Amino acid sequence: MSRDLRPPVDILHYEIVQEQASALGRMGRALEQTLVRLREFDAAHAHAEMPASLQPARRKLVAEAGQALWMFVVQREASGLRDSRHIMRTYNVPAEVQRCMGLAPAPSKRT
């Protein structure tokens, strides 16, 4: 029977750091997925000007990517990683996604 002789505070700190790392990974993967969906949409509609009927769908993808970027940046900052320029370069985040980072989604209109 092995017994952990570390102080309880050290054990708790280790668990917290593990969860922070796990959350950071989840947020990074979520950002990657939203950026892939946006890029695929753009690639599928790049051959011509985008019809007005598709613009709301694209705006929604940009907003989702902006939200995922915001969540990732906040998680990184909570972990002590303050410089987000690395994220923007590594994930090749479009400027329009960066501009909508942290914006609250518009409330849905009910008729």
C-alpha positions in Angstrom: 0.0 0.0 0.0 1.6 3.3 -1.1 0.8 6.5 0.7 1.3 9.9 -0.8 3.3 11.9 1.7 3.0 15.2 0.0 1.1 18.0 1.8 -2.6 18.2 0.8 -2.0 21.7 -0.7 0.6 20.3 -3.1 -1.7 17.5 -4.2 -4.5 20.1 -4.8 -2.1 22.4 -6.7 -1.1 19.5 -8.9 -4.8 18.7 -9.7 -5.6 22.3 -10.5 -2.6 22.5 -12.9 -3.7 19.3 -14.6 -7.3 20.7 -15.1 -5.9 24.0 -16.4 -3.8 22.1 -19.0 -6.8 19.9 -20.0 -9.0 22.9 -20.4 -6.4 24.7 -22.4 -6.2 21.7 -24.7 -10.0 21.6 -25.1 -10.1 25.3 -25.9 -7.3 25.1 -28.5 -9.0 22.2 -30.2 -12.3 24.1 -30.2 -10.6 27.1 -31.9 -9.0 24.8 -34.5 -12.4 23.2 -35.3 -14.2 26.6 -35.8 -11.4 27.9 -37.9 -11.4 24.8 -40.1 -15.2 25.2 -40.6 -14.7 28.8 -41.6 -11.9 28.0 -44.0 -13.9 25.2 -45.6 -16.9 27.5 -46.0 -14.7 30.1 -47.6 -13.0 27.5 -49.9 -16.4 26.2 -51.0 -17.6 29.7 -52.0 -14.4 31.3 -53.2 -15.0 31.0 -56.9 -17.5 33.8 -57.0 -18.8 36.7 -54.9 -20.8 35.3 -52.0 -24.5 35.6 -52.5 -26.4 37.6 -49.9 -28.2 34.4 -48.9 -24.9 32.9 -47.6 -23.6 35.9 -45.8 -25.5 35.2 -42.5 -24.1 31.7 -42.4 -20.6 33.0 -42.8 -21.1 35.7 -40.2 -22.2 33.0 -37.8 -19.0 31.0 -38.5 -16.9 34.1 -37.9 -18.8 34.8 -34.6 -18.3 31.1 -33.5 -14.6 31.3 -34.3 -14.4 34.7 -32.4 -16.1 33.1 -29.4 -13.7 30.1 -29.5 -10.7 32.4 -29.8 -12.0 34.4 -26.8 -12.4 31.3 -24.7 -8.9 30.1 -25.6 -7.3 33.5 -24.8 -9.0 33.7 -21.5 -8.0 30.2 -20.5 -4.4 30.9 -21.5 -4.4 34.1 -19.5 -5.8 32.3 -16.5 -2.9 29.9 -16.8 -0.4 32.8 -16.8 0.2 33.0 -20.6 -0.5 36.6 -21.3 0.8 37.1 -24.9 -1.9 36.1 -27.4 0.2 37.1 -30.5 1.5 33.5 -30.5 -2.0 32.1 -30.9 -2.8 34.5 -33.7 0.3 33.4 -35.6 0.2 29.7 -34.8 -3.5 29.2 -35.6 -3.4 31.8 -38.5 -6.5 33.5 -37.0 -8.1 35.9 -39.6 -8.3 39.6 -38.6 -12.1 39.5 -38.8 -12.2 36.7 -36.2 -9.8 38.6 -34.0 -12.0 41.7 -34.2 -15.1 39.9 -33.0 -13.2 38.1 -30.2 -15.1 38.6 -27.0 -18.2 40.1 -28.5 -21.5 38.8 -27.0 -23.7 37.1 -29.5 -26.7 39.1 -30.6 -29.9 38.1 -28.9 -32.2 36.0 -31.1 -35.1 37.9 -32.6 -38.5 36.3 -31.8 -41.4 37.2 -33.9 
